[in-house]
Amino acid sequence: MRILALETIDLTGSLAALDDGRLVFSTDLDPQLRSAQSLAPAVELLLQTVGWKSADVQLVAVAVGPGSFTGLRVGVTTAKLFAYAVGTAVLGVNTLEVIAAQVPPENTDLWALIDAQRNQVFAQRFIRPSNGASPSAWQAHDQTLLLDNTAWLAQLSPGQAVSGPGLSKLASQLPNDVVIIDRQLWMPKAATVGLLAWRQFQSGRRDNVFSLAPQYFRPSAAEEKNAAEKNSAPLPAPANNGPKK
């Protein structure tokens, strides 16, 4: 199965081509450009590099969040348009699962972390099973959480591992008894997106090209502002129907 994988959870990102679970080629997007400018030309160049036509792609894999609102919209929209245009399958992959999949197998208890701005993080805890499953397998301990930085730091336990781009602002505040994964593994990579999508596709998971959407896990700033304005709007004055008889 030929797979085109996209990752644009931040201002830039990466993309990759895989043949089943084997990486064929991967590249980072131009860091001087936003993904909205660089992604489409990079996809075209990648296909030329590996010698594929658009119609050769059998699965488009994309990181669907959490992440930045703009980056996720660009990646998911591009994946859907490509899949629809060539009539191929599309599959969205949770970004925190991607981060976890890049962690070395000797770590068995992990927090994956993405900066959510406003002194908050998107975080999810993963446990590596001890039942003979693949050493690359993780089980989510809970759902994706949106936490204040201090609240997340308070949940850490000795011996747990931590990884993800959310550590860029918090690494200096971490307790000495937690394991910090190599910084080169913090950012989710398109190659890992493609590998996870291939595994999930083989297990029967499918996404609909029309209904696939980014997973923001929080309202946008504009939505929060509109909700606050509605909640603070004064109540209308009671109708004046004249003096009572």
C-alpha positions as CSV (number, residue, x, y, z in Angstrom):
1,M,0.0,0.0,0.0
2,R,1.5,3.4,-1.1
3,I,0.9,6.0,1.6
4,L,1.2,9.8,1.5
5,A,1.6,11.1,5.1
6,L,1.2,14.7,6.2
7,E,2.0,16.4,9.6
8,T,1.3,20.1,10.0
9,I,0.4,20.6,13.7
10,D,2.5,23.7,13.9
11,L,3.4,26.5,11.6
12,T,5.5,24.2,9.4
13,G,5.6,20.4,9.5
14,S,6.8,17.3,7.5
15,L,5.6,14.8,4.9
16,A,6.5,11.3,3.9
17,A,5.9,8.5,1.5
18,L,5.6,4.9,2.7
19,D,5.1,1.6,1.0
20,D,3.1,-0.4,3.6
21,G,5.1,0.1,6.8
22,R,8.4,0.8,5.1
23,L,9.5,4.4,4.8
24,V,10.4,5.4,1.2
25,F,11.1,9.1,1.7
26,S,10.5,11.9,4.2
27,T,11.2,15.6,4.3
28,D,10.6,18.6,6.4
29,L,8.6,21.6,5.1
30,D,10.5,24.8,4.5
31,P,10.8,26.4,8.0
32,Q,10.9,29.9,6.4
33,L,7.3,29.4,5.0
34,R,4.0,28.6,6.7
35,S,2.5,25.2,5.8
36,A,-0.3,26.9,3.8
37,Q,2.4,28.2,1.4
38,S,4.8,25.2,1.4
39,L,2.6,22.1,1.7
40,A,1.1,21.7,-1.8
41,P,4.4,22.3,-3.7
42,A,6.2,19.9,-1.2
43,V,3.6,17.2,-1.9
44,E,4.2,17.6,-5.7
45,L,8.0,17.4,-5.2
46,L,7.8,14.4,-3.0
47,L,5.7,12.5,-5.5
48,Q,8.3,13.4,-8.2
49,T,11.1,12.3,-6.0
50,V,9.7,8.8,-5.3
51,G,8.4,8.4,-8.9
52,W,4.7,8.2,-8.0
53,K,1.8,9.7,-9.8
54,S,-1.1,11.1,-7.6
55,A,-3.2,8.1,-8.6
56,D,-0.6,5.7,-7.2
57,V,-1.3,6.9,-3.7
58,Q,-3.6,4.4,-1.9
59,L,-3.9,6.0,1.5
60,V,-3.5,9.6,2.7
61,A,-2.6,9.8,6.3
62,V,-2.7,13.1,8.3
63,A,-2.2,14.2,11.9
64,V,-5.5,15.6,13.0
65,G,-4.6,17.1,16.4
66,P,-4.3,18.4,18.9
67,G,-2.2,21.2,17.5
68,S,-2.4,24.7,16.1
69,F,-5.8,25.7,14.6
70,T,-4.2,26.9,11.4
71,G,-1.7,24.1,10.9
72,L,-4.4,21.4,11.5
73,R,-6.8,23.0,9.0
74,V,-4.1,23.2,6.4
75,G,-3.1,19.6,6.8
76,V,-6.5,18.0,7.0
77,T,-7.9,20.1,4.2
78,T,-5.0,19.2,1.9
79,A,-5.4,15.5,2.8
80,K,-9.1,15.5,2.1
81,L,-8.8,17.4,-1.2
82,F,-6.0,15.0,-2.4
83,A,-7.9,11.9,-1.3
84,Y,-11.1,13.1,-3.0
85,A,-9.4,14.1,-6.2
86,V,-7.7,10.8,-6.7
87,G,-10.4,8.6,-5.2
88,T,-8.3,7.1,-2.4
89,A,-8.7,6.4,1.3
90,V,-7.9,9.0,4.0
91,L,-7.1,8.4,7.7
92,G,-6.6,10.8,10.5
93,V,-4.1,10.0,13.4
94,N,-4.1,11.6,16.8
95,T,-0.9,13.7,17.2
96,L,-0.2,12.6,20.8
97,E,-0.3,9.0,19.7
98,V,2.3,9.9,17.1
99,I,4.6,11.4,19.7
100,A,4.2,8.3,21.9
101,A,5.0,6.0,19.0
102,Q,8.4,7.7,18.6
103,V,9.5,7.0,22.2
104,P,12.0,4.1,22.7
105,P,10.6,0.8,23.9
106,E,12.3,0.7,27.2
107,N,9.9,3.5,28.5
108,T,6.7,2.0,29.8
109,D,4.8,5.0,31.3
110,L,4.7,8.2,29.2
111,W,3.1,11.6,29.1
112,A,2.9,13.1,25.6
113,L,2.6,16.9,25.6
114,I,1.8,19.7,23.1
115,D,1.7,23.4,24.0
116,A,-1.9,24.7,24.0
117,Q,-0.8,28.3,24.7
118,R,-2.3,30.4,27.5
119,N,-0.1,28.5,30.0
120,Q,-1.9,25.3,29.2
121,V,-1.0,22.0,27.5
122,F,-2.7,19.2,25.7
123,A,-1.5,16.0,27.4
124,Q,-2.2,12.3,27.3
125,R,-0.8,9.5,29.4
126,F,0.2,6.2,27.7
127,I,1.1,2.8,29.3
128,R,3.1,0.2,27.4
129,P,1.4,-3.2,27.9
130,S,3.3,-6.1,29.5
131,N,1.2,-8.8,27.9
132,G,3.5,-9.7,25.1
133,A,2.2,-7.1,22.7
134,S,4.5,-5.4,20.2
135,P,7.1,-3.2,22.0
136,S,5.9,-0.3,19.9
137,A,2.4,-0.6,21.2
138,W,0.9,1.8,23.7
139,Q,-2.4,1.9,25.5
140,A,-4.0,5.3,26.3
141,H,-4.4,5.6,30.0
142,D,-7.0,8.4,29.6
143,Q,-8.3,10.8,27.1
144,T,-6.6,13.9,25.7
145,L,-6.6,16.4,28.5
146,L,-6.4,20.2,28.4
147,L,-4.6,21.3,31.6
148,D,-3.0,24.3,33.1
149,N,0.8,23.9,33.1
150,T,0.9,23.7,36.9
151,A,-1.9,21.2,37.1
152,W,0.0,18.9,34.6
153,L,3.3,19.2,36.5
154,A,1.5,18.2,39.7
155,Q,0.4,14.9,38.1
156,L,3.9,13.7,37.3
157,S,5.2,10.7,39.2
158,P,8.8,9.4,39.6
159,G,10.0,7.3,36.8
160,Q,7.4,8.5,34.2
161,A,8.8,9.6,30.8
162,V,7.7,12.8,29.1
163,S,7.9,13.8,25.4
164,G,6.5,16.3,23.0
165,P,7.0,19.8,21.8
166,G,5.1,21.1,24.8
167,L,8.3,20.5,26.8
168,S,10.0,23.4,25.1
169,K,8.5,25.8,27.7
170,L,8.4,23.4,30.6
171,A,11.6,21.3,30.6
172,S,13.3,23.5,33.2
173,Q,10.3,23.0,35.6
174,L,10.3,19.2,35.5
175,P,11.1,17.1,38.6
176,N,14.5,15.4,38.6
177,D,12.9,12.0,38.9
178,V,11.1,12.0,35.5
179,V,12.7,10.8,32.3
180,I,12.9,13.4,29.5
181,I,12.9,11.7,26.1
182,D,15.6,12.8,23.6
183,R,14.6,16.2,22.2
184,Q,15.0,15.0,18.6
185,L,11.9,12.8,19.2
186,W,9.6,15.5,20.6
187,M,8.2,16.7,17.3
188,P,5.7,14.3,15.6
189,K,6.9,13.2,12.2
190,A,4.9,12.5,9.1
191,A,6.8,9.1,8.8
192,T,5.3,8.1,12.1
193,V,1.9,9.4,11.0
194,G,2.0,7.1,8.0
195,L,3.2,4.1,9.9
196,L,0.4,4.4,12.5
197,A,-2.2,5.0,9.8
198,W,-1.0,1.9,7.9
199,R,-1.3,-0.2,11.1
200,Q,-4.8,1.2,11.9
201,F,-5.9,0.7,8.3
202,Q,-4.8,-2.9,8.4
203,S,-6.8,-3.4,11.6
204,G,-10.0,-2.2,9.8
205,R,-10.2,1.5,10.8
206,R,-11.6,3.9,8.2
207,D,-12.3,7.6,8.0
208,N,-14.8,9.3,5.7
209,V,-13.3,11.9,3.4
210,F,-16.2,14.2,3.9
211,S,-16.6,14.0,7.7
212,L,-12.9,13.9,8.7
213,A,-12.1,17.0,10.7
214,P,-9.3,18.4,12.8
215,Q,-9.5,17.6,16.5
216,Y,-8.9,20.9,18.2
217,F,-9.9,19.8,21.8
218,R,-10.9,23.4,22.6
219,P,-12.9,26.3,21.1
220,S,-11.0,28.9,19.1
221,A,-10.3,32.3,20.7
222,A,-13.0,33.8,18.5
223,E,-15.5,31.2,19.6
224,E,-14.6,31.7,23.2
225,K,-15.0,35.5,22.8
226,N,-18.4,35.1,21.1
227,A,-19.6,32.8,23.9
228,A,-18.4,35.2,26.6
229,E,-20.2,38.1,24.9
230,K,-23.4,36.2,24.7
231,N,-23.2,35.2,28.3
232,S,-22.5,38.8,29.4
233,A,-25.2,40.4,27.3
234,P,-27.8,42.3,29.3
235,L,-31.2,40.8,29.5
236,P,-33.9,42.5,27.4
237,A,-36.1,45.0,29.3
238,P,-39.6,43.7,30.1
239,A,-42.3,44.8,27.7
240,N,-44.3,47.8,28.9
241,N,-47.9,46.9,28.4
242,G,-49.3,49.9,30.1
243,P,-50.7,50.3,33.7
244,K,-52.5,47.4,35.2
245,K,-56.2,47.8,35.9
